[in-house]
Amino acid sequence: MTGREEGTVETAPEIAADAPGGELEPRAAALASFDGNGGAVDQPPPEGSRPRRRGMRIALIVACAVVVAVAAAGAASGVFGGGDDKTEATAPSGPPATAKVKRTTLTSSQTVDGQLGYGDTAAVQAPGASGSAQSGGSAQGGGGSGSGIVTWMPSDGDTITRGKPVYKVNQQSVPLLYGSVPLYRTLKPGTTGSDVKMLEKNLRALGYRGFTVDDTYDYGTAAAVEKWQDKLGRSGTGEVRVGDALVGSGARRVAKAELAVGDTLAGDVLTWTGTDRVISVDLPVQYADLAKKGGATTVTLPDNTTVTALVTDVGTPTSSNASSGSSSAGGSGGSSGSGSANATVPVELKVKDAAKIGAYQAASVSVEFASETRANVLAVPISALFALPGGGYAVEVVTGAKTEYRDVKLGTFGNGMVEISGTGITAGTVVGVPK
């Protein structure tokens, strides 16, 4: 069929009445079934006509009707986001999981980084090196005259106890004594003072007798000293000179040997620490009130196990910016805030059950300081909170098949939970939480 110009009406082709097959009536009926506007006109099929084309047309009409019906149903139910504004969306099936409001005790806390180790190191100096007193006041140099050749040194990590040699010089042992007063003068009969009492306490602990433990160095003390010197391989003078022994607060652990066998005894001989593993924390000054001597903390080790540690020492605030804070122009003190913001308080803690630390000798840990404890409060998991657009929080309360959001006020946070209060919030109230 050839194309037609716009505005022309296509007419049915002329077909001979005697055309073979008698096609005139069916074709005329087919053309007559359409009106001039593209619409269908219902007409009964003529006798003998084939129903195939009409059956296909009916099937298409039914399919379109189904699509329209489905689309209408979807719009009414809100599936496609359209429809009348007054149409309510299908109600949600409820939260993915639930939890109950419970009455409990909450403890809020502050967690900071700490370092597990053996505490601060102190240097043991040879006699006469910058005076005899040691760094930290924990020890005094040995070796008498401050000269000689080192003939024995301990290894790093060794533990030295009372009466055992810290090192040897010219083949003479320089032993460790326990105490807080260093040997700063020669002790001999007639000397009195706290350093005498310290020496006598050590002699008694080492098994020597024949004297009274007091602050007077008498001939009984001198006789015990001679026996002690003989055991050390020294000449029995009955007198104790500066450098004949080292004084420490207790057993010591060698951190690092600074001299080797054959070196001249001079300068730093070694550095040492205590023998107990401790945890050191630089606590920001704003949390200083959380660290109280004897207070308990929770320490998390690298393997995520936790142990309890007690605060054994709290130092004084220090700041790396303290010096720069005082140099502001005009002396207005405008820079003092920077120093205070970075100020920290050194805190030392000791684990109650050291066996629970395991084999860790040095490790980074986290220390949790308790700041506030609230007893008998209503609490839910923190994940149950919903932030409201205008500010504040709510929880999704589940009652049977219904859910509703109720405003709540927050209190203390702790242990992954939060204290809440509000209308209709009681122990046992069911709230929605994520899975």
SVG drawing of the C-alpha trace seen along z (x, -y; Angstrom):
<svg xmlns="http://www.w3.org/2000/svg" viewBox="-23 -45 115 65">
<polyline fill="none" stroke="black" stroke-width="0.4" points="0.0,0.0 1.4,-3.4 1.7,-6.3 -1.0,-8.9 -0.9,-12.7 -1.9,-14.4 -5.6,-15.2 -6.6,-12.5 -8.9,-9.6 -7.8,-6.2 -10.5,-4.2 -10.9,-0.5 -9.4,1.0 -11.8,2.1 -12.1,5.9 -14.0,7.8 -17.1,9.4 -16.1,12.6 -12.6,12.6 -11.4,16.1 -12.0,17.2 -14.9,14.9 -12.7,12.4 -14.9,9.3 -17.1,9.7 -14.4,10.5 -12.2,7.6 -15.1,5.2 -16.1,6.3 -12.5,5.8 -12.4,2.2 -15.9,1.5 -14.8,2.5 -12.7,-0.7 -14.2,-4.2 -12.6,-7.2 -10.9,-8.1 -8.9,-4.9 -11.6,-3.4 -13.0,0.0 -16.7,0.5 -18.3,3.6 -19.9,5.6 -20.9,9.2 -18.6,11.2 -20.0,12.2 -20.7,15.7 -17.7,17.8 -15.2,15.1 -12.0,16.1 -11.9,15.0 -8.1,15.0 -7.5,11.3 -10.4,10.4 -9.1,12.9 -5.7,11.3 -7.2,7.9 -9.2,9.0 -6.2,10.5 -4.3,7.2 -7.1,5.2 -7.3,7.6 -3.5,7.4 -3.6,3.6 -6.4,3.6 -4.4,5.8 -1.3,3.5 -3.5,0.4 -5.1,2.2 -1.7,3.2 -0.4,-0.3 -3.5,-1.7 -3.1,0.7 0.6,-0.2 -0.2,-3.9 -3.0,-3.4 -0.6,-1.4 2.2,-4.0 4.6,-1.5 5.5,-4.0 5.5,-7.0 2.5,-8.6 -1.2,-8.7 -3.4,-11.0 -1.6,-12.8 -4.2,-11.5 -3.4,-7.9 -1.6,-6.2 1.4,-4.0 1.5,-0.4 2.5,-0.2 6.0,1.1 6.5,4.6 8.3,3.4 12.0,3.0 14.5,5.6 15.2,6.5 14.1,5.4 15.5,5.0 13.9,4.3 14.5,1.2 16.2,2.5 17.1,1.2 20.8,1.3 23.9,-0.5 25.9,-2.5 29.5,-3.6 30.7,-6.3 34.5,-6.3 37.4,-7.8 39.8,-5.7 43.4,-6.8 46.5,-5.2 49.1,-3.7 52.4,-1.8 53.1,1.5 56.7,1.9 58.9,1.7 58.5,-2.0 61.1,-4.7 64.7,-3.9 67.5,-5.4 71.1,-5.6 73.8,-4.0 76.9,-6.2 80.5,-5.4 81.7,-7.0 82.7,-10.6 80.6,-11.1 78.6,-14.2 78.4,-13.4 77.4,-10.1 73.7,-10.4 71.9,-8.7 69.2,-9.9 65.9,-9.6 67.8,-9.2 67.6,-5.4 71.2,-4.4 74.8,-5.4 77.9,-4.6 80.3,-2.0 84.0,-1.1 85.4,-3.2 87.9,-5.5 85.9,-5.9 88.6,-4.3 89.4,-0.8 88.6,1.7 85.2,3.4 85.7,7.1 82.0,8.3 78.7,6.8 75.1,8.2 73.1,8.8 70.2,6.7 67.0,8.0 68.8,9.6 67.3,9.1 69.6,8.1 68.5,8.7 69.9,7.6 73.5,8.5 74.1,9.6 76.7,7.8 75.5,5.0 78.9,5.1 82.5,5.9 85.5,3.6 89.1,4.9 87.4,8.3 85.6,6.8 81.8,7.0 79.7,3.9 76.6,5.3 73.0,4.0 71.5,2.8 67.8,1.9 67.0,-1.6 66.3,-5.2 69.5,-6.8 72.5,-6.5 76.1,-6.0 77.3,-9.5 80.0,-9.3 82.4,-6.8 80.6,-4.8 82.8,-3.7 82.5,-3.3 81.0,-6.4 79.0,-7.5 75.3,-8.0 72.4,-8.6 69.7,-7.1 72.3,-5.8 73.8,-3.7 70.4,-2.2 69.9,-1.4 73.2,0.5 72.4,2.4 69.0,3.4 70.6,4.9 73.3,6.7 70.6,8.2 68.6,9.3 71.8,10.9 72.2,13.0 74.8,11.1 74.4,10.7 76.1,9.2 74.8,5.7 71.6,3.7 69.7,2.3 69.7,-1.4 71.3,-4.6 74.6,-4.1 77.6,-2.5 79.4,-0.7 82.1,2.0 79.4,4.7 78.4,3.2 82.1,3.0 82.6,6.7 79.6,7.7 80.9,5.4 84.3,7.2 82.6,10.6 80.5,9.2 83.6,7.7 85.4,11.0 82.6,12.7 82.7,10.1 86.4,10.7 87.3,7.3 89.8,6.3 88.2,6.5 88.5,2.8 85.2,2.7 84.4,-0.6 82.0,-1.2 83.1,-3.9 81.2,-5.8 80.9,-3.5 81.4,-0.2 77.8,0.7 74.8,-0.6 71.5,-1.5 68.1,-0.9 64.5,-0.9 64.3,2.9 65.2,5.5 66.2,4.0 66.0,5.1 68.9,4.2 67.5,2.2 70.7,1.7 74.4,2.3 76.3,-0.8 79.8,0.5 81.4,3.8 84.1,5.9 87.4,4.2 86.0,0.7 87.3,-1.9 84.8,-2.5 83.5,-6.0 80.2,-7.7 77.0,-5.7 77.6,-2.0 74.1,-0.8 70.4,-1.8 67.9,0.1 64.2,0.2 62.0,1.9 61.2,5.6 57.4,5.2 55.6,4.6 53.7,1.3 51.6,-0.8 52.5,-4.4 49.9,-6.9 50.2,-10.6 46.6,-11.6 45.3,-14.8 45.0,-17.4 41.3,-17.7 40.9,-14.1 43.3,-14.4 40.6,-14.0 39.9,-10.5 43.3,-9.2 43.3,-8.7 45.9,-6.7 44.6,-3.2 41.8,-3.6 40.9,-0.7 41.1,-0.9 40.4,1.6 43.3,2.3 42.9,3.8 45.9,5.7 46.9,6.2 45.0,9.5 41.8,7.7 41.9,9.4 41.3,7.1 43.0,6.9 42.4,4.7 45.2,2.2 45.5,-0.1 46.8,-3.6 50.1,-3.5 51.5,-7.0 50.1,-10.3 52.7,-12.9 52.4,-16.7 51.1,-18.2 53.6,-18.8 53.3,-20.5 55.5,-20.4 54.3,-23.9 54.9,-25.4 58.0,-27.3 56.4,-28.7 53.3,-29.7 55.1,-32.4 56.7,-34.2 53.6,-36.0 54.1,-39.6 52.8,-42.1 52.7,-39.6 48.9,-39.3 49.0,-35.6 47.1,-35.0 49.2,-31.9 48.8,-30.2 45.8,-28.3 47.9,-26.4 50.1,-25.0 47.3,-24.0 45.5,-22.3 48.4,-20.0 49.3,-19.5 49.3,-15.9 49.6,-14.2 52.0,-11.2 50.2,-8.3 51.6,-4.9 49.5,-1.8 50.2,1.8 48.2,4.8 46.7,6.6 47.3,10.1 50.5,9.9 50.1,13.4 47.2,12.2 49.5,10.0 51.1,13.1 54.4,12.8 54.1,9.2 57.2,7.3 56.4,4.1 53.2,3.2 50.8,0.4 47.5,0.8 44.4,-1.2 43.4,-2.2 39.8,-3.0 39.3,-5.3 35.8,-5.3 34.4,-8.8 30.8,-8.4 28.6,-5.6 24.7,-5.8 22.8,-3.1 19.2,-1.9 18.6,-3.7 16.6,-2.8 18.9,-2.1 18.8,-0.8 21.5,0.0 22.9,-3.1 21.9,-1.8 18.2,-2.2 18.4,-6.0 17.0,-7.9 18.1,-11.5 15.2,-13.8 15.3,-16.4 14.6,-19.3 17.1,-18.1 16.8,-15.6 16.3,-11.8 13.6,-9.2 13.2,-5.5 10.9,-3.3 8.5,-1.6 6.9,1.6 3.4,2.5 2.0,5.6 1.7,5.0 2.2,1.3 5.3,-0.9 5.6,-4.6 8.4,-7.0 8.6,-8.5 10.9,-11.3 13.4,-10.5 16.0,-12.4 19.5,-11.0 21.6,-10.5 24.9,-8.6 26.5,-6.6 28.4,-3.4 29.1,0.2 27.4,-0.3 24.2,-1.5 22.6,-4.9 20.3,-6.1 16.9,-7.3 13.7,-8.7 10.4,-9.9 6.7,-9.4 5.8,-5.7 9.4,-4.5 9.5,-1.8 11.5,1.3 10.5,4.0 9.4,1.5 10.3,3.1 12.2,0.8 13.5,1.3 17.2,1.8 19.2,2.6 20.1,6.3"/>
</svg>
